[in-house]
Amino acid sequence: MSRKLDSPVQTQMAVAIFKSPIREFHGNNKYEGGQSTGRRRVFVQTERGCVLDMELDRNDNAHTVKRRLQVAFNVPTDESSLSFGDVVLKNDLSAVRHDFPLLLTRNIMHRSSSTPCLSPRGNDLQQKDKSGPIEILGQSDRIFRVKPLVKDIVKAIKIGVDPVPANGGLGGAYYFRNSRGEFVAIVKPTDEEPFAPNNPKGFIGKELGQPGLKRSVRVGETGVREVAAYLLDFDHFANVPPTALVKITHSIFNVNGVNPNNPFKKLVSKIASFQQFIPHNFDASDYGTSSFPVASVHRIGILDIRIFNTDRHGGNLLVKKLDGSGMFNKVELIPIDHGLCLPETLEDPYFEWIHWPQASIPFSLDELKYIEELDPIRDCEMLRAELPMIREACLRVLLLCTIFLKEAVASGLCLAEIGEMMSREFRSEEEEPSELELVCIEARKLITERELPSPRTDMGEEEYQFDIDCDDADLEGCMNGVPFHIGIGNLGSFRNPLSKLDESIEEEEEAEEILEEEAEEILEDGAEELLEEEEEVEKRNVYGGFQPLLRIPSVSKLSISLKDMTLGKKTININKHPGAKLEDRYTTNSSSGHRSANEQLPASVNFVKLGDMTKEEWGLFLEKFQELLHPAFTNRKSITLAQRQRQRLGTSCQF
Ligand SMILES: Nc1ncnc2c1ncn2[C@@H]1O[C@H](COP(=O)(O)OP(=O)(O)OP(=O)(O)O)[C@@H](O)[C@H]1O
């Protein structure tokens, strides 16, 4: 049963501070070392974006915190969940770190539009935020570059220099200015991302924590990725502008349901990414790419590969003329907008640079040294320390891609080749796994075989749900002039792993829906145990749900192999146009101007999951993955060679 909550307008009056037991705070210093004393300040963010400051002490547990939040939101403790990154807080709060946001959600996941949402109640809760207008979350040394910017902006706000909304992009973004009126930072609130509840551009329909524009990046979690990209850009190698997560309070921010032109618009607090504004002349989609320095393209490419960037389109590369005279050879590139990197599962990355000539030029010595010195384990530890809410699945992607980069470079591959091996191909509207994904599929198959020593006897024929049209014989053929052989003879009728994995997502979703419906009914009767089941669903969301029965056909030769074959009958329609800016991929098609998330989200396919493996399986998987890389790279080199030979032959034939 849902309790009556406040009106949508009140709902959106984000409140930062109210009286005890959720207290006021005035800066960070007194909490330094708070973790060791058990006293911590946290920001509780609701699924609709409201932000509340709260102090935890050593005696607090999830229940006591929820009880306090019950006072604020009038939602019973057994109807809400509190999470910190991957961790759904049941009792122990030791995972929670000082100064970081917790997410408060209601347990019933699918609500009708009339269902009220978590909202602070009562006028006494509004507008009592005495903390600074901008507070940097975390105390990392690495964000020292952001501090002076914050100071400048706070000064400017005090004398009435207001921020300006940015027009570009799908999400809400605001340019904050200094006292001279110059742009100093761009701020992107997490609840204004595409499809988030307070998106100002009409892309709404989801709540924080749900799958977002890309299913593998949850709504509200792009900001943490922006910061991760900056932190991973050691020595400012790729030139990512300094970025931090902040809690920021201003009346400019969008709250759907509140008239933006209301002169009495209230202050609202948001959790947002805060990035230094870099003056620039163009973006890469407006400018001749031949003038881009090879080193800049390589450095940005190296970063994109490490972080598995799914959104490196031309608009996300700012171009700054260095000489001011328009001489083409003097430009600097600034990579921005890393909100869609480090997805929770592998999908199709997008690398605008992939066909630029610079990407085919071999790496320089200093680039090779930088890559050689990358230590993905250290990178993961650093991110866990600096951004403790980052999800483990994202860190697995970072680890995997860094290993892939290092091994590829050691095998002599150039940037373009590495990018191509990570990218999927589209053939007649069907999306096929990348070579990287094929290696992962094979590695998973090998570890699954280890777990199930005699698959032929363990698995009945009925478990093979998706047969493909394929003779009971090995496949041989020739692709790009390179002969290939795929050994499938032993398996007979085998199940298409790609279809299976896709199907399993649908099954999982159906199962989830049923669970949620049941949960709704039983919750009405106040049944406690379903909450736990719901948390299990949440966990399965996080880890993807391990499927021990997942069987992959025996593919003896990688890469060339599956990549150039259609393995199943299942057609996956991908509604996207690689290369387009995100905003161009989504168009308004409803008269209200609001785009429903479910209407607009493209179908996406997941060929291989990483987050669902246990620690032990993950270790084994990485071992197999590395073993399989060498043949995959050798194969890629022979394809490149064959292509070059064909090109040469083609050229000579013209004469
Ligand atoms: N650090 C920066 N310095 C200067 N301008 C910036 C910076 N970051 C973003 N911008 C500008 O703000 C615009 C919107 O930012 P951004 O692309 O990051 O938003 P978005 O909503 O995530 O976009 P998209 O829909 O393309 O993913 C950009 O097109 C760019 O012009």
The ligand as an SDF file (V2000), in Angstrom:
LIG
                    3D

 31 33  0  0  0  0  0  0  0  0999 V2000
   34.4820   21.0490  -20.4590 N   0  0  0  0  0  0  0  0  0  0  0  0
   33.8090   21.7650  -21.3660 C   0  0  0  0  0  0  0  0  0  0  0  0
   34.2860   22.9380  -21.8140 N   0  0  0  0  0  0  0  0  0  0  0  0
   33.6110   23.6660  -22.7050 C   0  0  0  0  0  0  0  0  0  0  0  0
   32.4240   23.3110  -23.2200 N   0  0  0  0  0  0  0  0  0  0  0  0
   31.9010   22.1590  -22.8250 C   0  0  0  0  0  0  0  0  0  0  0  0
   32.5570   21.3070  -21.8780 C   0  0  0  0  0  0  0  0  0  0  0  0
   31.8060   20.2110  -21.6770 N   0  0  0  0  0  0  0  0  0  0  0  0
   30.7220   20.3610  -22.4470 C   0  0  0  0  0  0  0  0  0  0  0  0
   30.7680   21.5180  -23.1370 N   0  0  0  0  0  0  0  0  0  0  0  0
   29.7500   22.0390  -24.0650 C   0  0  0  0  0  0  0  0  0  0  0  0
   28.4680   21.7330  -23.5700 O   0  0  0  0  0  0  0  0  0  0  0  0
   27.7260   20.9870  -24.5160 C   0  0  0  0  0  0  0  0  0  0  0  0
   26.9190   19.9120  -23.8010 C   0  0  0  0  0  0  0  0  0  0  0  0
   27.7970   19.1010  -23.0650 O   0  0  0  0  0  0  0  0  0  0  0  0
   27.8410   17.5320  -23.2180 P   0  0  0  0  0  0  0  0  0  0  0  0
   28.0540   17.1230  -24.6340 O   0  0  0  0  0  0  0  0  0  0  0  0
   28.8540   17.0350  -22.2440 O   0  0  0  0  0  0  0  0  0  0  0  0
   26.3630   17.2180  -22.7220 O   0  0  0  0  0  0  0  0  0  0  0  0
   25.4790   15.9420  -22.9180 P   0  0  0  0  0  0  0  0  0  0  0  0
   24.0980   16.3140  -22.5620 O   0  0  0  0  0  0  0  0  0  0  0  0
   26.0940   14.8260  -22.1500 O   0  0  0  0  0  0  0  0  0  0  0  0
   25.6600   15.7180  -24.4940 O   0  0  0  0  0  0  0  0  0  0  0  0
   25.3350   14.4690  -25.4370 P   0  0  0  0  0  0  0  0  0  0  0  0
   23.8810   14.4760  -25.5760 O   0  0  0  0  0  0  0  0  0  0  0  0
   26.0660   14.8320  -26.7050 O   0  0  0  0  0  0  0  0  0  0  0  0
   25.8940   13.2730  -24.7820 O   0  0  0  0  0  0  0  0  0  0  0  0
   28.7620   20.4040  -25.4590 C   0  0  0  0  0  0  0  0  0  0  0  0
   28.2490   20.2650  -26.7370 O   0  0  0  0  0  0  0  0  0  0  0  0
   29.8860   21.4170  -25.4130 C   0  0  0  0  0  0  0  0  0  0  0  0
   29.6890   22.4120  -26.3780 O   0  0  0  0  0  0  0  0  0  0  0  0
  1  2  1  0
  2  3  1  0
  2  7  2  0
  3  4  2  0
  4  5  1  0
  5  6  2  0
  6  7  1  0
  6 10  1  0
  7  8  1  0
  8  9  2  0
  9 10  1  0
 10 11  1  0
 11 12  1  0
 11 30  1  0
 12 13  1  0
 13 14  1  0
 13 28  1  0
 14 15  1  0
 15 16  1  0
 16 17  2  0
 16 18  1  0
 16 19  1  0
 19 20  1  0
 20 21  2  0
 20 22  1  0
 20 23  1  0
 23 24  1  0
 24 25  2  0
 24 26  1  0
 24 27  1  0
 28 29  1  0
 28 30  1  0
 30 31  1  0
M  END
$$$$
